[in-house]
Amino acid sequence: MNIPGDLLYTKDHEWIRVDGKNAVVGITEFAQKELGDIVFVDVDTEGESLAAEETFGTIEAVKTVSEMFMPVSGTVDEVNAALADAPETVNKDPYGEGWIIKITITDDSAMQHLLTAEAYKAIIEG
Amino acid sequence: MKKTALNKVHFATGGKMVPFAGFEMPVQFEGVNAEHETVRLKLGVFDVSHMGEIWVEGPHAFDLVQHLTTNDVAALFDGKIQYSCFPNGKGGIVDDLLVYRYNTEKYLLVVNASNIDKDWNWVNDNNSFGAKLTNASDVTSQLAVQGPLALEAMQKLTSTKITDMEYYTFKVIEFAGIKDILFSTTGYTGAGGCEIYFKNEDAEKIYQAVLEAGAEFGIKPIGLAARDTLRLEMGFCLYGNDIDDTTSPIEAGLGWITKFVDGNDFVDRDKMEKIRSNGPTKMLKAFEISDKGVPRHDYEICDASGNTIGKVTSGTMSPMLKKGIGMGYVTSEYGKLGSEIYINIREKLVPAKIVKLPFYKG
């Protein structure tokens, strides 16, 4: 299972790549495998300010619908437009081309609750 | 939880196993979209051993089957199959099924796994005709080999000519070296192909033979998730979703298997004739999402103002069309081809249009 060491994770299987106040958010390799073929990524929160753990969008596989949650509080600056026509990119490259949103972190107090790669690995291997 | 004779094989070949209709069944192997496409373009093999098999035999076999099913059993000939349903005495549906005619004193009824007990009780409770009944569900295995290359590939396993068999016919043949195998040109995918019935003890041998014969054509094992997306792309009803104890076959668009002909005095005929002559108040209709979105079972169907006018009974993202497709019951004013309806997806009204079936035309 690919769990890059330079990212932080949530127990809900989002990852976040933090670069100062900016960050990119996606779902993990484990999450995309569990979901199976992803057929629709529905994010309509662009421009909105959301609190940590608030829903920022929905990801749909053939048989399931899952919500995606903000790892930290922030403003949704950009949604990965390429996923509209190629949602399967999330399956193929969840940490790269399959990123979901870019955000500006407005309050990093939730950062301390995020999981390291090691801690996340422990959770999914439960 | 029941297991089919191929349970271990599915685990060994990477099947993701889930509970379904009381059985542990493979929901997917490599991935539902890839499996779906394999069946549409080449061929795939499904373990459908969970399906039920009820034999009806004896001098009164015809009378019982004619009474219990909406289709006209008299229209069958030896070796011919028809799709049908059991009305439930209240105008609803006990189950949908296939009726195989061996001869006028021997029929095979193939029913849904989730309804085997209910069907068996129903058939017995209505057997005032005195037909001989056998529930062979637990001893019978079934494979569906589906796709445009299925018959050509399966021809390698038998000396009986099968590639020219008409749709919905069957033969009892020697197959993969085993005698008395029921081979029918049926299936619920709209992709063509066959279904093969045999004893549980022959399951592994036949499954391996099918995979080997199909290898050069690109055969792959297919899970139940793709079976569902394949049937929905054709607009075929799924019992428990699109039809159930409360829906009439007339409302479900199954008028074509409800035959009001002389000599077909089936259960609820009067109720169904009344619905047909008065015009059904609601109809199962097919729709396509106009832009983005995936309709799903139980989502509300709404008018432009957001008033609920029905419910989605089946919905998915079509793997071939890459569009949200679905079915649901709506009143006749919204059921016309091209009518604009809306699906309530997470409290958003997503526009959709009533379309003709099948969704996927090949």
Interface residues (C-beta under 8 A of the other chain):
Chain A: G36 D37 V39 F40 D42 D44 T58 E60 V62 K63 V65 A84 E88
Chain B: V27 Q28 G31 V32 N33 A34 A225 T229 K292 G293 V294 R296 T316 M317 P319 G324 R346 K348
